[in-house]
């Protein structure tokens, strides 16, 4: 069977960073500032409330730039809170004005396993969880476990806790949709890196619907389910809608790291401390707890920076804002927002 890349208006179609209703008609956006691009979008497409919250988020983000790492969670959390409200307002989602998350410290040694984050049944956190289709909305989780489930700090986590964690994320590249030459269907496919070309990799991913794709020349993984794609007739008009619905089936298993080049991963299943929440809701809860510590228990927070988790916490605090705002911005606009490459 012959297969080929899915080409739409001279573009190879690939999964979008936007989680819900990605706009496959639109090309990726090259923007030097997420803040400016999303603000212009909201002026044109949304409400005054969503625009106000987005501007508030930007103000808190800029304030955080001038604070030391131990203090910045205070303003970063309010950046995330307002950015989350901007998304919910833009999408017309109902929500309680409460934060929807709280934190506490268990008795015992000072470590991230004893820092507990509680997600509530209502509030901003739960509204974001419902929007992103989290499998689990409410519950208590340790800061340790939540950090374990974030791709952008996973390397720092594994190096901080080398004997206590199993690698959760399999790196992939050349993500795309392909079509059968002779039949009206296609599927998602991605290539793995050389060190992951093994049956062990497949065993980790088979439980979430992935397998090898024998139609590809290189070692590739595909999603088993397929989507319909018509080249002519009335059904052709709904091709992109079907593709969007298809991405919904596997998108929650993909994670990415924002940067000059987007790095993509498949998140495995079947291991301890796996938390099926979207990175937005995980980051939101973590930064809320860190902001509580910075405000009410600064000496406790400072104590964490004296232990082996200091690098992990620093990586999270320094990287969370760009990651969070990229995910929220892509979601508001239904687009891929990319950082433009600048030739020196």
TORTORKOL-825348 format. One line per 2 residues: number of its first residue (from 0); their letters; for each residue x, y, z of C-alpha. Coordinates in steps of 0.001 Angstrom, whole numbers, plus 524288, in hexadecimal, padded with zeros to 5 digits. Example, Ala and Ser with C-alpha at 12.3 -4.5 7.8 and 13.67 -1.06 7.14 Angstrom:
BEGIN
0) as) 8300C,7EE6C,81E78  83566,7FBDC,81BE4
# end
This chain:
BEGIN
0) xx) 80000,80000,80000  80552,80D50,7FC0C
2) xx) 80495,81897,805B0  807D1,826F5,80454
4) xx) 80849,832DB,80D11  7FB87,83A3B,80E4F
6) xx) 7FD3C,846E1,806BB  7F35F,851E8,80850
8) xx) 7F563,85E7A,80091  803AF,85B10,7FE71
10) xx) 805E6,85867,80CFB  808C1,84B6D,81365
12) xx) 7FE8A,84A52,81E1B  803E5,84740,82B8E
14) xx) 7FE00,846D7,83943  7FB96,8544C,83EF9
16) xx) 7FF9D,85922,84C51  7F19E,85DEE,84E51
18) xx) 7EA90,8536E,85606  7DC40,8561B,852F1
20) xx) 7D75B,85960,8452A  7E470,85C23,83E7A
22) xx) 7E30E,86493,8325E  7E988,85C25,82800
24) xx) 7E5F6,86628,81DA2  7EF66,86FE8,823A1
26) xx) 7FE10,86FC8,821D1  806E7,87010,82DAF
28) xx) 8086F,87DBE,83342  8161F,8835E,834A5
30) xx) 8150F,88D26,83FB5  81FEF,893D3,84735
32) xx) 8162D,89619,85244  80B18,88D30,85669
34) xx) 805C0,8987A,85E41  80421,8A187,852A1
36) xx) 7FEE2,89746,84945  7F4B5,8920A,852B6
38) xx) 7F0B6,89FCF,856BC  7EE1F,8A36D,8488B
40) xx) 7E672,896DB,846D1  7DE1C,8999F,852D2
42) xx) 7DB69,8A78E,84E67  7D605,8A212,841D2
44) xx) 7CF90,89568,845E2  7CBE9,8958B,8543D
46) xx) 7C66B,89D54,85FAE  7CB6D,8A8EB,86767
48) xx) 7CC79,8A039,87375  7D58F,8966E,86D00
50) xx) 7DDF0,8A195,867CE  7DE9C,8A7BA,87564
52) xx) 7E2F2,89B00,87BBA  7ED47,898CC,87132
54) xx) 7F2E6,8A65E,8738B  7F2E3,8A3D0,88228
56) xx) 7FA4E,8971B,87FDC  80484,89E73,877FF
58) xx) 80630,8A8A1,882CE  808A6,89E19,88D15
60) xx) 811E8,896ED,883CE  81A09,8A330,881DE
62) xx) 81A54,8A595,8908D  81FA7,897DA,892B6
64) xx) 82B3D,89A7F,889CD  830F9,8A3B1,893ED
66) xx) 82F84,89A73,89F7B  838E4,88FED,8A47D
68) xx) 83527,881C7,8A280  83055,88000,8B073
70) xx) 826F5,88BA4,8AF4B  82241,88AB0,8A131
72) xx) 817C4,88035,8A3C8  80F72,88AE1,8AA0F
74) xx) 80DB7,89292,89D82  80F07,886F3,89458
76) xx) 80347,88071,89A81  7FAEC,88C86,89856
78) xx) 7FFE7,88CE2,88A6D  7FB03,87ED7,888B2
80) xx) 7EE3C,881B0,88FB8  7EAF7,88CF5,886A6
82) xx) 7EF95,885E0,87A67  7E6CC,87A81,87E39
84) xx) 7DB4E,883BA,87FE6  7DE28,889A9,87290
86) xx) 7DD36,87C1D,86C6C  7D0B4,8788F,8739B
88) xx) 7CA4F,88589,87018  7CE94,88463,861E8
90) xx) 7C8CF,876C1,860C1  7BC4F,87A39,86806
92) xx) 7BEF1,8709D,87315  7B78F,87240,87FD9
94) xx) 7C009,8728E,88C08  7C035,87654,89A49
96) xx) 7C926,881B5,89DAA  7CFAC,87994,8A853
98) xx) 7DD61,874A5,8A5CB  7D91E,86670,8A6AC
100) xx) 7E5F5,861B5,8AC69  7ECC4,8621C,8B99E
102) xx) 7F8FA,85CAA,8BFE7  7FE60,8575D,8CC98
104) xx) 80A97,85103,8D203  80A64,84381,8D810
106) xx) 81203,84124,8E47C  81F94,83B99,8E2D0
108) xx) 82BC5,83ECB,8DB52  82C27,84A95,8D263
110) xx) 82A7E,844A4,8C4E3  821A6,8460A,8B922
112) xx) 81A2D,839A4,8BC68  8150F,8405A,8C89E
114) xx) 8104E,84C6F,8C15D  80221,84944,8BE10
116) xx) 7F9BE,85031,8B3D7  7EB05,84E7B,8B495
118) xx) 7E292,850AB,8A883  7D483,8544F,8ABBE
120) xx) 7C797,85163,8A4ED  7C57C,85FA3,8A104
122) xx) 7CDAE,86B7C,89E07  7D742,86F96,89376
124) xx) 7DF89,86341,894A6  7D3FB,85A08,892F9
126) xx) 7CE72,86228,887C0  7DB7F,86121,880BC
128) xx) 7DBAC,8528A,883AB  7CE40,850B3,87DA0
130) xx) 7D1E3,858DA,871D4  7DE19,850B3,86F73
132) xx) 7D678,8440A,871FA  7DE92,83FA1,87D9F
134) xx) 7DB8C,831AC,8818E  7DC85,835CC,88FD0
136) xx) 7D72C,84314,89418  7D794,8424F,8A2F8
138) xx) 7E1CF,83C0E,8AB90  7EDF7,83DAD,8B3DA
140) xx) 7FB4B,83C67,8AD8E  8091B,83E87,8B251
142) xx) 8116F,848F9,8AC0F  81B1D,83E09,8A93A
144) xx) 81124,8364C,8A12C  80C19,84236,899DE
146) xx) 819D0,84653,895DB  81C4B,8385C,89169
148) xx) 8113F,839E4,88784  8169D,845F0,88095
150) xx) 81ED1,8440E,87462  8263B,850EF,87511
152) xx) 82C69,84D84,8824F  82CBC,83EBE,880B2
154) xx) 83B55,83E1C,87E2F  83DFE,8465B,88A39
156) xx) 834B1,83DA2,891EE  83B51,83104,88DD4
158) xx) 848B9,83676,890F8  843E1,83B4A,89E2F
160) xx) 83D68,82E38,8A168  844E5,82421,89946
162) xx) 840C1,81848,8A13D  83295,81C25,8A3B1
164) xx) 82D1A,81EC5,89633  82AB0,817D2,8894E
166) xx) 82BC3,81F9F,87CC2  81E04,82402,8790A
168) xx) 82048,82AD8,86C13  824F2,824E6,85F39
170) xx) 82A90,82F57,85611  82552,82F57,8481D
172) xx) 827D0,83753,83BCB  82236,839B8,82E55
174) xx) 8142E,838F8,83341  80A52,838D4,8282B
176) xx) 7FDEC,8332D,8229F  7FED2,8299C,81749
178) xx) 7F4F2,82465,80D8D  7F2DA,8177B,806BF
180) xx) 7F437,81939,7F815  7E89E,810D7,7F463
182) xx) 7DF3A,81226,7FFD4  7D84B,81D70,8069C
184) xx) 7DF78,81CFE,81394  7EBD1,82146,81A58
186) xx) 7F299,82103,82792  7FC7A,827F0,83040
188) xx) 80AAD,823D1,82F6E  8176E,8286E,835AE
190) xx) 82589,823FB,83572  82D11,8202A,84198
192) xx) 83B2E,82338,84494  845B4,818E5,842AD
194) xx) 84722,81589,85117  83870,812C7,851FE
196) xx) 8376F,8096C,84674  8340F,7FD71,84E65
198) xx) 82921,7F456,85252  82A38,7FA02,85FFB
200) xx) 825AE,8072D,85AC2  81A14,800CE,85418
202) xx) 81643,7F969,86059  8158F,8065A,867B3
204) xx) 80C85,80C63,85D86  80404,80111,85921
206) xx) 7FAA4,8031E,86475  7F6B8,81077,85F41
208) xx) 7F467,80C3C,8513B  801A7,80DAE,84A91
210) xx) 80943,8039E,842A3  813E2,80335,8384B
212) xx) 81083,807D5,82A9C  815EF,7FE31,820CE
214) xx) 812BB,80761,8158E  81DAA,810C3,8196B
216) xx) 82BE4,80F4A,81592  830DA,813BA,822E2
218) xx) 82D0F,80E4E,83027  81FEF,814D2,8323C
220) xx) 8149D,81437,83BB2  80699,81619,83762
222) xx) 7F99C,817A4,83E23  7F197,80B85,83B37
224) xx) 7E4B5,81288,838E4  7E257,81921,82BCC
226) xx) 7DAE5,824B9,82665  7D310,82670,819DD
228) xx) 7D815,82F88,80F40  7D0F8,831A2,8025B
230) xx) 7D705,83777,7F61E  7CA55,83B73,7EF98
232) xx) 7BBAE,83C59,7F1AD  7B39D,8425A,7FC90
234) xx) 7BAB3,83ACE,8073E  7C750,841F7,803C2
236) xx) 7C1FB,84E4A,80A50  7C2C7,847E7,817C6
238) xx) 7D09A,84287,81669  7D6D9,84C25,81FE7
240) xx) 7CC04,84A6C,829D4  7CE1F,83BBA,82986
242) xx) 7DCBF,83DE1,82ADB  7DA97,8468A,836CF
244) xx) 7D1DB,83C25,83CF0  7DC3E,8320D,83A03
246) xx) 7E6F1,83A05,8409E  7DE45,83A77,84CB7
248) xx) 7DFC1,82BB5,84DEF  7EE86,82BDF,84FF1
250) xx) 7F23D,83A05,852FF  7F19B,837F5,861C3
252) xx) 7FC82,82DEE,8606E  80582,83800,85A26
254) xx) 80D6A,84219,86186  81680,84C8F,85C8C
256) xx) 8210C,855B8,86172  8203D,863AA,85CAA
258) xx) 82C98,869B3,856FA  83329,86DF8,84A6D
260) xx) 82FE6,8605A,8456D  82426,8595F,84B17
262) xx) 82803,84C5F,85136  81D4F,841F5,85126
264) xx) 81B7A,83603,859C3  811EA,82AE8,85BDF
266) xx) 80E47,8291B,86A1D  80DBC,81AE1,86DF3
268) xx) 80424,8142F,87708  8043E,808E4,880AB
270) xx) 80DCC,80E46,88ABA  80C9B,81340,8989A
272) xx) 80A4F,821BA,89B0A  8045A,823D8,88D9D
274) xx) 7FAE9,82F6E,88E31  7F1A3,83117,882BE
276) xx) 7F077,83FC3,88350  7F3D6,8499F,878CA
278) xx) 800CB,850DB,87AE4  7F93F,85DA2,87C5E
280) xx) 7F1EB,858B7,88857  7FE20,85253,88DEF
282) xx) 80630,85ECB,88C88  7FAF6,866D6,89205
284) xx) 7FA3A,85E89,89E53  808EB,85E2C,8A052
286) xx) 80A9C,86CD0,89F07  7FF3F,86F29,8A848
288) xx) 805F9,86722,8B2D6  81309,86DC8,8B075
290) xx) 80C6F,87B0F,8B164  8066C,87705,8BE74
292) xx) 813C8,87334,8C37E  819FF,87FBF,8BE76
294) xx) 80F8F,887E4,8C536  80CD2,880C1,8D1F3
296) xx) 81869,8779C,8D41E  82434,87D8E,8CD39
298) xx) 82DC9,87697,8D631  827B7,86984,8D282
300) xx) 82923,86CCB,8C41E  83716,8712E,8C65F
302) xx) 8399A,8642B,8CD0F  83581,85CE1,8C0C5
304) xx) 83FC4,8647F,8B931  84A43,85F2D,8C241
306) xx) 8471D,850FA,8BF2A  84904,84850,8B33C
308) xx) 83C67,84D4B,8AD12  841E5,85B21,8ABBE
310) xx) 84594,85996,89D70  83885,85343,89A23
312) xx) 830DF,85E48,8A09A  83953,86884,89A05
314) xx) 8372E,8624E,88CAA  8288F,861D6,88F0C
316) xx) 82742,86FE6,893A6  83006,87523,888CB
318) xx) 8296F,86D66,87DFB  81B3A,86CA5,88237
320) xx) 816F3,87A12,87D72  81B4C,87870,86F55
322) xx) 815AB,86AAB,86EE0  808B6,86E95,87522
324) xx) 8069A,87AD8,86CFB  809E7,873A1,8606E
326) xx) 7FFB4,86931,86373  7F55B,8732E,8674D
328) xx) 7F873,87BEC,85BB3  7F7A5,870BA,851F0
330) xx) 7EADF,86C81,85825  7E4AA,879F9,857A2
332) xx) 7E822,87BC3,8494D  7E6E1,86D48,8453A
334) xx) 7F410,86F19,83EB9  80222,86ACD,83F0A
336) xx) 809A2,87688,8443B  81812,87508,84146
338) xx) 823E2,87D1A,844C9  82A0B,8829D,83845
340) xx) 837EE,87E5D,83549  8412A,889E2,83437
342) xx) 84D46,8886D,82BD4  8595B,88EBB,83155
# end
